[in-house]
Amino acid sequence: MGLRLKIYLVCLFLTLTSFCNATSEDVLIKSAERTIDVTSQLVKITHRLTLSNTGKSSVNSFNFHIESRAQQKLSYFKAQLADGKDSSGVLKAVSSTVKGVLTYKVTLSSSLEPGQTVKVLVGTVFTHNLVPHPAEITQKEKQLVQYRGSAYIFSPYKIASQTTEVLLSSSSVESYTKVKPSSQ
């Protein structure tokens, strides 16, 4: 029984150590461009990330977090190199949940050496993320929907600059949260 516990603790330590190494402070997101597409009943979010290795050793993976309130609605996840024109640019991603945060550990196709950058596309699709507002209408009324999401990217890494663009199916917008600088 004691040996099993020791093996379990060693495995747990190695798992946590590899998790901590993946969230290294050596990774900086130089640029993050996010597009939130709410033109259909599915919410498609694309992240174009420019990752930079600011450390002294090579990095072979990075972590991508999904907020706890969005985890149950996630139906699709894909990471690929931004310049990958075919399936060879698809990156391996393994998910785990630690302290309520869904984390995808994305393994790069080749190590990111110190001082190098790589552009990565991360695509996610969420269901049941648009809420009818009001919940009930008559046939003559227009159905409005409400989308709630974060103004900032949920990431374990420092982000030098980020932009978010929201694509709508109509030019009619009842209201939106204004985070400086923002424009419609």
Residue frames as a rotation matrix with the C-alpha (Angstrom) as fourth column:
MET 1
0.569 0.822 0.000 0.00
0.822 -0.569 0.000 0.00
0.000 0.000 -1.000 0.00
GLY 2
0.451 -0.480 -0.752 2.83
0.174 -0.779 0.602 2.40
-0.875 -0.402 -0.268 0.85
LEU 3
-0.623 -0.722 0.303 4.58
0.398 0.041 0.916 1.76
-0.674 0.691 0.262 -2.49
ARG 4
-0.131 0.669 0.732 1.39
0.978 -0.034 0.207 2.49
0.164 0.743 -0.650 -4.45
LEU 5
0.785 0.418 -0.458 0.95
0.535 -0.830 0.159 5.77
-0.314 -0.370 -0.875 -2.59
LYS 6
-0.003 -0.879 -0.476 4.57
0.109 -0.474 0.874 6.77
-0.994 -0.050 0.097 -3.34
ILE 7
-0.684 -0.208 0.699 4.15
0.672 0.194 0.715 5.94
-0.285 0.959 0.007 -7.04
TYR 8
0.313 0.892 0.326 0.89
0.937 -0.346 0.047 7.89
0.155 0.290 -0.944 -7.12
LEU 9
0.698 -0.086 -0.711 2.52
0.291 -0.873 0.392 10.92
-0.654 -0.481 -0.584 -5.43
VAL 10
-0.443 -0.895 -0.046 5.49
0.231 -0.163 0.959 10.78
-0.866 0.414 0.279 -7.85
CYS 11
-0.480 0.346 0.806 3.09
0.875 0.122 0.469 10.63
0.064 0.930 -0.361 -10.83
LEU 12
0.647 0.747 -0.153 1.03
0.760 -0.646 0.066 13.49
-0.050 -0.159 -0.986 -9.38
PHE 13
0.313 -0.627 -0.713 4.20
0.162 -0.705 0.691 15.57
-0.936 -0.332 -0.118 -8.85
LEU 14
-0.702 -0.605 0.377 5.39
0.436 0.053 0.898 14.90
-0.563 0.795 0.226 -12.42
THR 15
-0.050 0.780 0.624 1.96
0.978 -0.088 0.188 15.83
0.201 0.620 -0.758 -13.79
LEU 16
0.804 0.361 -0.472 1.87
0.500 -0.841 0.208 19.08
-0.322 -0.403 -0.857 -11.82
THR 17
-0.067 -0.912 -0.404 5.49
0.182 -0.409 0.894 19.86
-0.981 -0.013 0.194 -12.75
SER 18
-0.691 -0.166 0.703 4.76
0.699 0.092 0.709 19.40
-0.182 0.982 0.052 -16.46
PHE 19
0.399 0.884 0.243 1.63
0.899 -0.429 0.083 21.54
0.178 0.185 -0.966 -16.07
CYS 20
0.660 -0.196 -0.726 3.65
0.281 -0.831 0.480 24.30
-0.697 -0.521 -0.493 -14.39
ASN 21
-0.460 -0.886 0.054 6.40
0.352 -0.126 0.927 24.15
-0.815 0.445 0.371 -17.04
ALA 22
-0.343 0.400 0.850 3.80
0.933 0.039 0.358 24.59
0.110 0.916 -0.387 -19.78
THR 23
0.767 0.624 0.149 2.60
0.592 -0.779 0.208 27.83
0.246 -0.072 -0.967 -18.15
SER 24
-0.078 -0.943 -0.323 6.14
0.975 -0.140 0.173 29.13
-0.209 -0.302 0.930 -18.01
GLU 25
0.577 0.202 -0.792 6.76
0.211 -0.973 -0.095 32.85
-0.789 -0.112 -0.604 -17.82
ASP 26
-0.543 -0.839 0.031 9.08
0.173 -0.075 0.982 32.34
-0.822 0.538 0.186 -20.79
VAL 27
-0.456 0.470 0.756 6.09
0.884 0.146 0.443 32.54
0.098 0.871 -0.482 -23.15
LEU 28
-0.572 0.316 -0.757 4.79
-0.011 -0.926 -0.378 35.96
-0.820 -0.207 0.533 -24.12
ILE 29
0.131 0.643 0.754 1.84
0.942 0.156 -0.296 36.53
-0.308 0.750 -0.586 -26.41
LYS 30
-0.820 -0.539 -0.192 3.11
0.440 -0.809 0.391 39.46
-0.366 0.236 0.900 -28.48
SER 31
-0.721 0.624 -0.301 -0.15
-0.691 -0.617 0.375 39.85
0.048 0.479 0.877 -30.35
ALA 32
-0.764 0.580 0.282 -3.59
0.448 0.792 -0.414 38.34
-0.464 -0.189 -0.866 -29.84
GLU 33
-0.736 0.591 -0.332 -6.32
-0.672 -0.578 0.462 38.96
0.081 0.563 0.823 -32.40
ARG 34
-0.783 0.543 0.303 -9.67
0.304 0.759 -0.576 37.47
-0.542 -0.359 -0.759 -31.47
THR 35
-0.731 0.645 -0.223 -12.72
-0.559 -0.378 0.738 37.26
0.391 0.664 0.637 -33.70
ILE 36
-0.727 0.611 0.313 -16.07
0.065 0.515 -0.855 36.39
-0.684 -0.601 -0.414 -32.14
ASP 37
-0.869 0.423 -0.256 -18.56
-0.315 -0.072 0.946 35.31
0.382 0.903 0.196 -34.82
VAL 38
-0.685 0.715 0.141 -22.18
0.099 0.283 -0.954 35.41
-0.722 -0.639 -0.264 -33.60
THR 39
-0.629 0.418 -0.655 -23.77
-0.773 -0.422 0.473 35.37
-0.079 0.804 0.589 -37.07
SER 40
-0.181 0.598 -0.781 -25.43
-0.271 0.733 0.624 32.00
0.946 0.324 0.029 -36.44
GLN 41
0.806 0.559 0.194 -26.70
-0.352 0.189 0.917 30.01
0.476 -0.808 0.349 -33.47
LEU 42
0.601 -0.709 -0.369 -23.13
0.793 0.586 0.166 28.77
0.099 -0.393 0.914 -32.90
VAL 43
0.906 -0.408 -0.111 -20.56
-0.365 -0.888 0.280 31.15
-0.212 -0.214 -0.953 -31.43
LYS 44
0.672 -0.727 0.142 -17.25
0.697 0.555 -0.455 30.69
0.251 0.405 0.879 -33.26
ILE 45
0.881 -0.451 -0.141 -14.20
-0.312 -0.780 0.543 32.28
-0.355 -0.435 -0.828 -31.67
THR 46
0.678 -0.719 0.150 -10.89
0.592 0.414 -0.692 32.40
0.435 0.558 0.706 -33.52
HIS 47
0.793 -0.540 -0.282 -7.67
-0.085 -0.556 0.827 33.43
-0.603 -0.632 -0.487 -31.77
ARG 48
0.696 -0.693 0.189 -4.67
0.341 0.087 -0.936 34.42
0.632 0.716 0.296 -33.91
LEU 49
0.931 -0.355 -0.084 -1.78
-0.004 -0.239 0.971 34.34
-0.365 -0.904 -0.224 -31.43
THR 50
0.482 -0.876 -0.028 1.83
-0.171 -0.062 -0.983 35.37
0.859 0.479 -0.180 -31.95
LEU 51
0.979 -0.152 -0.133 3.78
0.181 0.364 0.914 33.48
-0.091 -0.919 0.384 -29.30
SER 52
0.428 -0.887 0.173 7.30
-0.451 -0.375 -0.810 34.53
0.783 0.269 -0.560 -28.36
ASN 53
0.655 -0.333 -0.679 9.86
0.676 0.660 0.327 32.63
0.339 -0.673 0.657 -26.31
THR 54
0.640 -0.380 0.667 11.46
-0.394 -0.908 -0.139 35.22
0.659 -0.174 -0.732 -24.01
GLY 55
0.882 -0.264 0.389 13.29
-0.276 0.379 0.883 32.62
-0.381 -0.887 0.262 -21.88
LYS 56
0.010 -0.988 -0.152 16.64
-0.943 -0.059 0.326 30.87
-0.331 0.140 -0.933 -22.08
SER 57
-0.764 -0.217 0.607 15.44
-0.086 0.968 0.238 27.37
-0.639 0.130 -0.758 -22.98
SER 58
-0.875 0.429 -0.226 13.26
-0.230 0.043 0.972 26.00
0.426 0.902 0.061 -25.75
VAL 59
-0.426 0.846 0.320 9.48
-0.565 0.027 -0.824 25.71
-0.706 -0.532 0.467 -25.35
ASN 60
-0.997 0.027 -0.067 7.59
-0.035 0.631 0.775 22.87
0.063 0.775 -0.628 -27.01
SER 61
-0.294 0.953 -0.068 4.04
0.843 0.292 0.453 23.57
0.452 0.075 -0.889 -25.83
PHE 62
-0.911 0.139 0.388 1.69
-0.282 -0.896 -0.342 26.22
0.300 -0.421 0.856 -24.52
ASN 63
-0.669 0.720 -0.184 -1.55
0.671 0.478 -0.567 26.18
-0.320 -0.503 -0.803 -22.56
PHE 64
-0.754 0.569 0.327 -4.86
-0.193 -0.669 0.718 27.54
0.627 0.479 0.614 -23.76
HIS 65
-0.909 0.399 -0.121 -7.52
0.224 0.224 -0.949 28.09
-0.352 -0.889 -0.293 -21.10
ILE 66
-0.402 0.889 0.221 -11.31
0.230 -0.136 0.964 27.99
0.887 0.438 -0.150 -21.40
GLU 67
-0.654 0.200 0.730 -13.20
-0.680 -0.578 -0.451 29.92
0.331 -0.791 0.514 -18.73
SER 68
-0.955 0.239 0.175 -15.18
0.088 0.793 -0.603 27.76
-0.283 -0.560 -0.779 -16.30
ARG 69
-0.182 0.964 -0.193 -18.54
-0.268 -0.238 -0.933 29.30
-0.946 -0.118 0.302 -17.28
ALA 70
0.201 0.219 -0.955 -17.96
-0.960 -0.147 -0.236 28.39
-0.192 0.965 0.181 -20.95
GLN 71
-0.728 -0.647 0.226 -16.66
-0.606 0.762 0.229 24.84
-0.320 0.030 -0.947 -20.51
GLN 72
-0.364 0.658 0.659 -20.02
0.180 0.744 -0.643 23.08
-0.914 -0.115 -0.390 -20.73
LYS 73
0.648 0.675 -0.353 -20.86
-0.141 -0.349 -0.926 24.93
-0.749 0.650 -0.131 -23.95
LEU 74
-0.204 -0.821 -0.534 -17.60
-0.833 -0.141 0.535 24.12
-0.515 0.554 -0.655 -25.78
SER 75
0.738 0.519 0.431 -18.27
-0.217 0.788 -0.577 21.78
-0.638 0.332 0.694 -28.70
TYR 76
0.813 -0.484 0.323 -15.12
0.519 0.351 -0.779 22.13
0.264 0.801 0.537 -30.83
PHE 77
0.658 -0.703 -0.268 -11.43
-0.309 -0.577 0.756 22.96
-0.687 -0.415 -0.597 -30.31
LYS 78
0.731 -0.501 0.462 -8.65
0.679 0.477 -0.557 23.09
0.059 0.722 0.690 -32.89
ALA 79
0.556 -0.654 -0.512 -5.14
-0.250 -0.720 0.648 24.54
-0.793 -0.232 -0.564 -32.85
GLN 80
0.627 -0.392 0.673 -2.97
0.768 0.453 -0.452 24.92
-0.127 0.801 0.585 -35.92
LEU 81
-0.477 -0.822 -0.312 -0.04
0.639 -0.568 0.518 26.90
-0.603 0.048 0.796 -37.20
ALA 82
0.228 0.627 -0.745 -1.27
-0.044 -0.757 -0.652 30.17
-0.973 0.181 -0.145 -38.71
ASP 83
-0.132 -0.334 -0.933 0.66
-0.916 -0.319 0.244 29.59
-0.379 0.887 -0.264 -41.91
GLY 84
-0.737 -0.107 0.668 -0.36
-0.021 0.991 0.135 25.89
-0.676 0.085 -0.732 -42.18
LYS 85
-0.434 0.559 -0.707 -2.13
-0.896 -0.349 0.275 25.54
-0.093 0.753 0.652 -45.50
ASP 86
-0.020 0.427 -0.904 -2.85
-0.384 0.832 0.401 21.84
0.923 0.355 0.147 -45.01
SER 87
0.863 0.497 -0.086 -3.43
-0.140 0.399 0.906 19.39
0.485 -0.771 0.414 -42.17
SER 88
0.146 -0.880 -0.452 0.31
0.730 0.404 -0.552 19.17
0.668 -0.249 0.701 -41.40
GLY 89
-0.557 -0.346 0.755 -0.08
-0.110 -0.870 -0.480 22.48
0.823 -0.350 0.447 -39.56
VAL 90
0.584 0.805 0.106 -2.57
-0.277 0.075 0.958 20.99
0.763 -0.588 0.267 -37.04
LEU 91
-0.490 -0.773 0.403 -1.11
-0.617 -0.019 -0.786 20.88
0.616 -0.634 -0.468 -33.55
LYS 92
-0.283 0.324 -0.903 -1.71
0.485 0.860 0.157 18.16
0.828 -0.393 -0.401 -30.96
ALA 93
-0.400 0.236 0.886 -3.90
-0.690 -0.714 -0.121 19.29
0.603 -0.660 0.448 -28.05
VAL 94
-0.429 0.243 -0.870 -4.68
0.556 0.830 -0.043 17.41
0.712 -0.502 -0.491 -24.84
SER 95
0.055 0.551 0.833 -7.29
-0.396 -0.753 0.525 18.70
0.917 -0.359 0.177 -22.39
SER 96
-0.458 -0.092 -0.884 -7.33
0.736 0.519 -0.435 18.58
0.499 -0.850 -0.169 -18.60
THR 97
0.459 0.628 0.629 -9.22
0.032 -0.719 0.694 20.38
0.888 -0.298 -0.350 -15.85
VAL 98
-0.412 -0.605 -0.682 -7.36
0.806 0.107 -0.582 21.80
0.424 -0.789 0.444 -12.87
LYS 99
-0.731 0.166 -0.662 -9.09
0.445 -0.621 -0.646 23.97
-0.518 -0.766 0.380 -10.25
GLY 100
0.206 0.972 -0.114 -12.15
0.432 -0.195 -0.880 24.39
-0.878 0.132 -0.460 -12.49
VAL 101
0.208 -0.205 -0.957 -10.19
-0.723 -0.690 -0.009 25.68
-0.658 0.694 -0.291 -15.49
LEU 102
0.805 0.056 0.591 -10.31
0.327 0.789 -0.521 23.64
-0.495 0.612 0.617 -18.70
THR 103
0.209 -0.842 -0.497 -6.79
-0.630 -0.504 0.590 23.68
-0.748 0.189 -0.636 -20.13
TYR 104
0.987 -0.055 0.149 -5.67
0.151 0.612 -0.777 22.50
-0.048 0.789 0.612 -23.54
LYS 105
0.172 -0.982 -0.079 -1.95
-0.184 -0.110 0.977 21.75
-0.968 -0.154 -0.200 -23.61
VAL 106
0.977 0.170 -0.131 -1.01
-0.136 0.019 -0.991 22.39
-0.166 0.985 0.042 -27.24
THR 107
0.216 -0.934 0.284 2.22
0.357 0.347 0.867 20.74
-0.909 -0.086 0.408 -28.41
LEU 108
0.435 -0.155 -0.887 4.02
-0.697 -0.682 -0.223 22.68
-0.570 0.715 -0.405 -31.12
SER 109
0.998 -0.048 -0.040 5.23
0.006 0.717 -0.697 20.81
0.062 0.695 0.716 -34.22
SER 110
0.142 -0.986 -0.082 8.78
0.640 0.155 -0.753 22.03
0.755 0.054 0.653 -33.49
SER 111
0.141 -0.143 -0.980 10.32
0.959 -0.224 0.171 23.59
-0.244 -0.964 0.106 -30.40
LEU 112
0.826 0.121 0.551 10.26
0.245 -0.957 -0.157 27.34
0.508 0.265 -0.820 -30.05
GLU 113
-0.022 -0.946 -0.323 13.84
0.922 0.105 -0.371 28.38
0.385 -0.306 0.871 -29.39
PRO 114
0.069 0.010 -0.998 14.74
0.712 -0.700 0.042 31.44
-0.698 -0.714 -0.055 -27.26
GLY 115
-0.573 -0.253 -0.780 13.99
-0.146 -0.904 0.401 34.66
-0.807 0.344 0.481 -29.13
GLN 116
-0.966 0.234 0.114 11.81
0.179 0.280 0.943 32.95
0.188 0.931 -0.312 -31.75
THR 117
-0.441 0.897 -0.021 8.13
-0.652 -0.336 -0.680 33.56
-0.617 -0.286 0.733 -32.45
VAL 118
-0.937 0.287 0.200 5.40
0.349 0.728 0.590 31.40
0.024 0.623 -0.782 -33.95
LYS 119
-0.583 0.811 -0.042 1.89
-0.812 -0.582 0.042 32.28
0.009 0.059 0.998 -35.14
VAL 120
-0.948 0.318 0.011 -0.87
0.311 0.933 -0.184 29.95
-0.068 -0.171 -0.983 -34.05
LEU 121
-0.441 0.893 0.093 -4.60
-0.655 -0.391 0.646 29.84
0.613 0.224 0.757 -34.79
VAL 122
-0.964 0.266 -0.016 -6.88
0.200 0.683 -0.702 28.48
-0.176 -0.680 -0.712 -32.09
GLY 123
-0.561 0.827 -0.029 -10.50
-0.496 -0.308 0.812 27.92
0.662 0.470 0.583 -33.05
THR 124
-0.929 0.370 0.028 -13.35
0.182 0.520 -0.834 27.19
-0.323 -0.770 -0.551 -30.67
VAL 125
-0.525 0.849 0.054 -17.07
-0.215 -0.194 0.957 26.71
0.824 0.491 0.284 -31.21
PHE 126
-0.962 0.262 0.081 -19.67
-0.057 0.098 -0.994 27.10
-0.268 -0.960 -0.080 -28.46
THR 127
-0.469 0.883 0.001 -23.32
0.401 0.212 0.891 26.05
0.787 0.418 -0.454 -28.40
HIS 128
0.415 0.788 -0.454 -26.13
0.796 -0.073 0.601 27.56
0.441 -0.611 -0.658 -26.30
ASN 129
-0.508 -0.694 -0.510 -24.11
0.839 -0.533 -0.110 30.77
-0.195 -0.484 0.853 -25.86
LEU 130
-0.874 0.331 0.356 -26.70
-0.137 -0.871 0.473 33.12
0.466 0.364 0.806 -27.36
VAL 131
-0.707 0.635 -0.310 -29.65
0.588 0.285 -0.757 33.79
-0.393 -0.718 -0.575 -25.07
PRO 132
-0.227 0.706 0.671 -33.01
0.704 -0.357 0.614 34.97
0.673 0.612 -0.416 -26.46
HIS 133
-0.697 -0.039 -0.716 -33.82
0.593 -0.594 -0.544 38.38
-0.404 -0.804 0.437 -25.02
PRO 134
-0.128 0.355 0.926 -36.60
-0.966 0.166 -0.197 38.65
-0.223 -0.920 0.322 -23.99
ALA 135
-0.776 -0.233 0.586 -37.17
-0.248 0.967 0.056 34.95
-0.580 -0.102 -0.808 -23.51
GLU 136
-0.293 0.756 0.585 -40.62
0.821 0.513 -0.252 35.04
-0.491 0.406 -0.771 -25.15
ILE 137
-0.804 0.084 -0.588 -41.99
-0.312 -0.902 0.298 37.19
-0.505 0.423 0.752 -27.97
THR 138
0.384 0.909 0.164 -45.02
-0.119 0.225 -0.967 37.30
-0.916 0.351 0.195 -30.24
GLN 139
0.239 -0.274 0.931 -44.72
0.849 0.524 -0.064 36.36
-0.471 0.806 0.358 -33.90
LYS 140
0.826 0.163 0.539 -44.72
0.462 -0.743 -0.483 40.01
0.322 0.649 -0.690 -34.95
GLU 141
0.846 -0.534 -0.009 -41.81
-0.393 -0.634 0.666 40.99
-0.361 -0.560 -0.746 -32.74
LYS 142
0.419 -0.814 -0.402 -38.15
-0.458 0.192 -0.868 40.72
0.784 0.548 -0.292 -33.64
GLN 143
0.931 -0.179 -0.319 -36.20
0.357 0.637 0.683 38.16
0.081 -0.749 0.657 -31.66
LEU 144
0.475 -0.819 0.323 -33.10
-0.720 -0.572 -0.393 39.65
0.506 -0.046 -0.861 -30.07
VAL 145
0.710 -0.336 -0.619 -30.25
0.504 0.856 0.113 37.60
0.492 -0.392 0.777 -28.64
GLN 146
0.783 -0.490 0.385 -27.71
-0.621 -0.654 0.432 38.41
0.040 -0.577 -0.816 -25.99
TYR 147
0.507 -0.732 -0.455 -24.08
0.390 0.666 -0.635 37.27
0.768 0.145 0.624 -26.01
ARG 148
0.889 -0.305 0.341 -22.02
-0.452 -0.467 0.760 37.45
-0.072 -0.830 -0.553 -22.83
GLY 149
0.628 -0.768 -0.126 -18.29
0.671 0.617 -0.411 37.03
0.394 0.173 0.903 -23.00
SER 150
0.368 -0.601 -0.709 -15.11
0.636 -0.394 0.664 38.52
-0.678 -0.696 0.237 -21.67
ALA 151
0.963 -0.094 -0.251 -13.62
-0.223 -0.802 -0.555 41.68
-0.149 0.590 -0.793 -23.15
TYR 152
0.101 -0.994 -0.036 -10.17
-0.989 -0.104 0.105 40.16
-0.108 0.025 -0.994 -22.59
ILE 153
0.279 -0.126 -0.952 -8.60
-0.400 0.886 -0.235 36.84
0.873 0.446 0.197 -23.53
PHE 154
0.825 0.047 0.564 -8.44
-0.542 0.349 0.764 34.36
-0.161 -0.936 0.313 -20.65
SER 155
0.607 -0.700 -0.376 -4.77
-0.003 0.471 -0.882 33.34
0.795 0.537 0.284 -20.66
PRO 156
0.818 -0.390 -0.424 -2.03
0.535 0.241 0.810 32.28
-0.214 -0.889 0.405 -18.23
TYR 157
-0.163 -0.939 0.302 0.49
0.985 -0.139 0.097 34.34
-0.049 0.314 0.948 -20.23
LYS 158
-0.191 0.004 -0.982 1.24
0.153 -0.988 -0.034 38.03
-0.970 -0.156 0.188 -20.44
ILE 159
0.259 0.346 0.902 -0.28
0.953 0.062 -0.297 39.57
-0.159 0.936 -0.314 -23.57
ALA 160
-0.719 -0.628 -0.297 1.48
0.554 -0.777 0.300 42.60
-0.419 0.051 0.906 -25.08
SER 161
-0.710 0.544 -0.446 -1.43
-0.641 -0.762 0.091 43.65
-0.291 0.350 0.890 -27.32
GLN 162
-0.745 0.527 0.408 -4.86
0.549 0.833 -0.072 42.25
-0.378 0.170 -0.910 -28.03
THR 163
-0.720 0.611 -0.329 -7.83
-0.691 -0.676 0.255 43.14
-0.067 0.411 0.909 -30.20
THR 164
-0.638 0.618 0.459 -11.31
0.418 0.779 -0.467 41.68
-0.646 -0.106 -0.756 -30.40
GLU 165
-0.784 0.472 -0.403 -13.71
-0.615 -0.501 0.609 41.96
0.086 0.725 0.683 -33.32
VAL 166
-0.500 0.715 0.489 -17.32
0.079 0.600 -0.796 40.80
-0.862 -0.360 -0.356 -33.05
LEU 167
-0.958 0.225 -0.181 -19.13
-0.194 -0.037 0.980 39.74
0.214 0.974 0.079 -36.23
LEU 168
-0.501 0.857 0.119 -22.90
-0.198 0.021 -0.980 40.16
-0.843 -0.514 0.159 -36.13
SER 169
-0.548 0.390 0.740 -25.67
0.791 0.530 0.306 39.00
-0.273 0.753 -0.598 -38.45
SER 170
0.515 0.748 0.419 -27.29
0.806 -0.589 0.061 42.45
0.293 0.306 -0.906 -38.33
SER 171
-0.463 -0.669 0.581 -26.13
0.419 -0.743 -0.522 46.03
0.781 0.001 0.625 -38.08
SER 172
0.368 0.699 0.612 -28.75
-0.359 -0.501 0.788 46.61
0.858 -0.510 0.066 -35.39
VAL 173
-0.485 -0.541 -0.687 -27.15
0.531 0.443 -0.723 46.60
0.695 -0.715 0.072 -31.93
GLU 174
0.623 0.782 0.010 -29.32
0.412 -0.339 0.846 47.39
0.665 -0.523 -0.533 -28.90
SER 175
0.798 -0.428 0.425 -26.41
-0.603 -0.593 0.535 47.77
0.023 -0.683 -0.730 -26.49
TYR 176
0.549 -0.690 -0.472 -22.89
0.440 0.719 -0.538 46.60
0.711 0.088 0.698 -25.77
THR 177
0.764 -0.372 -0.527 -20.35
0.484 -0.210 0.849 47.01
-0.427 -0.904 0.020 -23.00
LYS 178
0.819 -0.489 0.300 -17.91
-0.078 -0.613 -0.786 49.77
0.568 0.621 -0.540 -23.82
VAL 179
0.635 -0.743 -0.212 -14.34
0.554 0.248 0.795 48.89
-0.538 -0.622 0.569 -22.86
LYS 180
0.815 -0.333 -0.474 -11.85
-0.484 -0.841 -0.241 51.61
-0.319 0.426 -0.847 -23.80
PRO 181
-0.590 0.307 -0.747 -10.85
-0.648 -0.732 0.211 51.78
-0.482 0.609 0.631 -26.54
SER 182
-0.514 0.474 0.715 -13.85
0.572 0.811 -0.126 50.34
-0.639 0.344 -0.687 -28.36
SER 183
-0.653 0.362 -0.665 -15.89
-0.639 -0.734 0.228 51.29
-0.406 0.575 0.711 -31.38
GLN 184
0.005 0.733 0.680 -18.93
0.202 0.665 -0.719 50.05
-0.979 0.141 -0.144 -33.24
